[in-house]
Amino acid sequence: MAKIGIETRVRVNIYTVIQRAVEEGVAYGYMRSYKYTDKPSKDTMITEIENAVMNELSEVLIYGDGE
C-alpha cells in the first residue's frame, strides 16, 4: 500500500480504561455479593468487589513479563 503522507497515531487513555474496569468490577462484585443472600456481610461484599475488580483489571492489563 502506498504511503500518502498522512500519519495516524492512536493513543490509549490508560486512566479511562482502568477507571471503566474498576467501575464495572465494583458494580459486578456488589451484585455478586447478593447472589446467595439478601443481606451479605461486609466481608462478603468486600471480597466479591475485590475479586471482581481484579478480574476486570486482568482483562485490560498485563502483569509481569507478558510481552
C-alpha positions as CSV (number, residue, x, y, z in Angstrom):
1,M,0.0,0.0,0.0
2,A,1.4,3.4,-0.9
3,K,2.0,5.9,1.9
4,I,0.0,9.1,1.3
5,G,1.7,11.3,3.7
6,I,-0.9,11.2,6.5
7,E,0.3,9.7,9.7
8,T,-2.3,8.5,12.1
9,R,-1.5,7.8,15.7
10,V,-3.8,6.2,18.2
11,R,-3.2,6.7,21.9
12,V,-5.0,4.9,24.7
13,N,-6.2,6.9,27.7
14,I,-5.0,4.5,30.3
15,Y,-6.8,6.3,33.1
16,T,-10.1,5.9,31.4
17,V,-9.5,2.2,30.6
18,I,-8.6,1.5,34.3
19,Q,-11.5,3.6,35.6
20,R,-14.0,1.7,33.5
21,A,-12.6,-1.6,34.6
22,V,-12.8,-0.6,38.2
23,E,-16.3,0.7,37.9
24,E,-17.5,-2.4,36.1
25,G,-15.7,-4.6,38.7
26,V,-17.3,-2.7,41.6
27,A,-20.8,-3.0,40.1
28,Y,-20.4,-6.7,39.3
29,G,-18.9,-7.5,42.7
30,Y,-21.6,-5.6,44.5
31,M,-24.3,-7.5,42.6
32,R,-22.5,-10.8,43.1
33,S,-22.3,-10.3,46.9
34,Y,-26.1,-10.6,46.9
35,K,-26.1,-13.9,44.9
36,Y,-26.9,-16.2,47.8
37,T,-28.3,-13.8,50.4
38,D,-30.4,-10.7,50.8
39,K,-28.1,-9.3,53.4
40,P,-24.5,-10.0,52.7
41,S,-21.9,-9.4,55.3
42,K,-19.4,-6.5,55.0
43,D,-16.6,-9.1,54.5
44,T,-18.5,-10.9,51.7
45,M,-19.2,-7.6,49.9
46,I,-15.5,-6.5,50.2
47,T,-14.3,-9.9,49.0
48,E,-16.6,-10.1,46.0
49,I,-15.9,-6.5,45.0
50,E,-12.1,-7.0,45.3
51,N,-12.3,-10.2,43.2
52,A,-14.4,-8.6,40.5
53,V,-12.2,-5.5,40.2
54,M,-9.1,-7.6,39.9
55,N,-10.7,-9.8,37.3
56,E,-11.7,-6.7,35.3
57,L,-8.2,-5.3,35.6
58,S,-6.7,-8.5,34.4
59,E,-8.8,-8.1,31.2
60,V,-7.1,-4.8,30.3
61,L,-3.7,-5.0,32.0
62,I,-0.8,-7.4,31.6
63,Y,1.1,-8.1,34.8
64,G,4.7,-9.1,34.8
65,D,6.6,-10.2,31.6
66,G,3.6,-10.6,29.3
67,E,5.4,-9.4,26.2
